[in-house]
């Protein structure tokens, strides 16, 4: 019995050494099937893939327009999550992942825009404060 266990453990050890020699790990081998992240694609195309919106709604680049799209994405995510939890036959994991990716990108774009506005306003305030001695 112990001889069999030692053979198995020796085989595993030898396999792990061969992976190390090739510069790979077991984890690398396991996740080879996953696609690499796609290059940054057009915001309009990404939103159009996951939501049915009019072109003028997608092209609205103002803060209010982006927040409206974000609210639509949030509702779509909530509906997809409900379908997944209930085990509904129309649930699509790929759509759920894509919705989440687009939602996070849109959220980051809004946060970046808000930070840029804050920095601009802050620098203007600093310049004004320097002028007022």
C-alpha positions as CSV (number, residue, x, y, z in Angstrom):
1,X,0.0,0.0,0.0
2,X,2.7,2.5,0.9
3,X,4.7,1.5,-2.2
4,X,1.7,2.4,-4.4
5,X,1.3,5.8,-2.6
6,X,5.0,6.5,-2.9
7,X,4.8,5.8,-6.7
8,X,1.9,8.1,-7.1
9,X,3.6,10.9,-5.1
10,X,6.9,10.3,-7.0
11,X,5.0,10.6,-10.3
12,X,3.3,13.8,-9.3
13,X,6.7,15.2,-8.1
14,X,8.3,14.3,-11.4
15,X,5.4,15.9,-13.4
16,X,5.7,19.0,-11.3
17,X,9.5,19.1,-12.0
18,X,9.0,18.7,-15.7
19,X,6.5,21.7,-15.6
20,X,9.1,23.8,-13.7
21,X,11.7,22.9,-16.3
22,X,9.5,24.3,-19.0
23,X,8.8,27.4,-17.1
24,X,5.1,26.5,-16.6
25,X,3.1,25.7,-13.6
26,X,0.1,23.5,-13.3
27,X,-2.1,26.5,-13.1
28,X,-0.8,27.8,-16.5
29,X,-1.7,24.5,-18.1
30,X,-5.2,24.5,-16.6
31,X,-6.1,27.9,-17.8
32,X,-4.8,27.8,-21.3
33,X,-8.3,27.4,-22.7
34,X,-9.4,30.8,-21.4
35,X,-9.2,33.5,-24.0
36,X,-6.7,36.4,-23.4
37,X,-8.3,39.8,-22.7
38,X,-9.5,41.5,-25.8
39,X,-7.8,44.8,-26.9
40,X,-9.7,47.9,-25.9
41,X,-12.7,48.1,-28.2
42,X,-15.0,50.9,-29.0
43,X,-17.3,52.0,-26.2
44,X,-20.3,52.3,-28.5
45,X,-19.8,48.8,-30.0
46,X,-19.4,47.2,-26.5
47,X,-22.6,48.8,-25.2
48,X,-24.5,48.0,-28.4
49,X,-23.6,44.3,-28.0
50,X,-25.2,44.0,-24.5
51,X,-28.0,46.6,-24.6
52,X,-30.6,47.5,-27.1
53,X,-30.2,51.3,-27.3
54,X,-30.7,53.9,-30.0
55,X,-27.4,55.2,-31.5
56,X,-28.1,58.7,-30.2
57,X,-28.4,57.3,-26.6
58,X,-25.1,55.5,-26.9
59,X,-23.2,58.4,-28.5
60,X,-24.3,60.8,-25.7
61,X,-20.9,61.4,-24.0
62,X,-22.1,63.8,-21.4
63,X,-22.0,62.9,-17.7
64,X,-25.8,62.6,-17.6
65,X,-25.8,60.4,-20.7
66,X,-23.2,58.1,-19.3
67,X,-25.0,57.9,-16.0
68,X,-28.2,57.0,-17.8
69,X,-26.4,54.2,-19.7
70,X,-24.9,53.1,-16.4
71,X,-28.4,52.9,-14.9
72,X,-29.5,50.7,-17.8
73,X,-26.5,48.5,-17.4
74,X,-27.2,48.1,-13.7
75,X,-30.8,47.1,-14.4
76,X,-29.7,44.6,-17.1
77,X,-27.2,43.1,-14.6
78,X,-29.8,42.8,-11.9
79,X,-32.2,41.0,-14.3
80,X,-29.4,38.7,-15.5
81,X,-28.4,37.9,-11.9
82,X,-32.0,37.1,-11.1
83,X,-32.2,34.7,-14.0
84,X,-29.0,33.0,-12.9
85,X,-30.0,32.6,-9.3
86,X,-33.4,31.2,-10.3
87,X,-31.9,28.8,-12.8
88,X,-34.0,30.2,-15.7
89,X,-33.3,28.6,-19.0
90,X,-32.5,31.9,-20.7
91,X,-29.6,32.8,-18.4
92,X,-26.4,33.3,-20.3
93,X,-23.2,33.4,-18.4
94,X,-21.3,34.9,-21.3
95,X,-23.8,37.8,-21.5
96,X,-23.6,38.2,-17.7
97,X,-19.8,38.5,-17.9
98,X,-19.9,40.9,-20.8
99,X,-22.5,43.1,-19.0
100,X,-20.3,43.2,-15.9
101,X,-17.2,44.1,-18.0
102,X,-19.0,46.9,-19.8
103,X,-20.5,48.2,-16.6
104,X,-17.1,48.3,-14.9
105,X,-15.6,50.2,-17.8
106,X,-18.4,52.7,-17.9
107,X,-18.1,53.2,-14.1
108,X,-14.4,53.7,-14.4
109,X,-14.9,56.3,-17.2
110,X,-17.4,58.2,-15.1
111,X,-15.1,58.1,-12.1
112,X,-12.2,59.3,-14.2
113,X,-14.2,62.2,-15.6
114,X,-15.3,63.2,-12.1
115,X,-11.8,63.1,-10.9
116,X,-10.6,65.2,-13.8
117,X,-13.3,67.8,-13.1
118,X,-12.4,67.8,-9.4
119,X,-8.7,68.2,-10.3
120,X,-9.5,71.1,-12.7
121,X,-11.7,72.8,-10.2
122,X,-9.1,72.3,-7.4
123,X,-6.3,73.7,-9.5
124,X,-8.4,76.7,-10.4
125,X,-9.2,77.3,-6.7
126,X,-5.5,77.0,-5.9
127,X,-4.6,79.6,-8.6
128,X,-7.2,81.9,-7.3
129,X,-6.0,81.5,-3.8
130,X,-2.4,82.3,-4.8
131,X,-3.6,85.5,-6.5
132,X,-5.4,86.7,-3.3
133,X,-2.8,87.6,-0.7
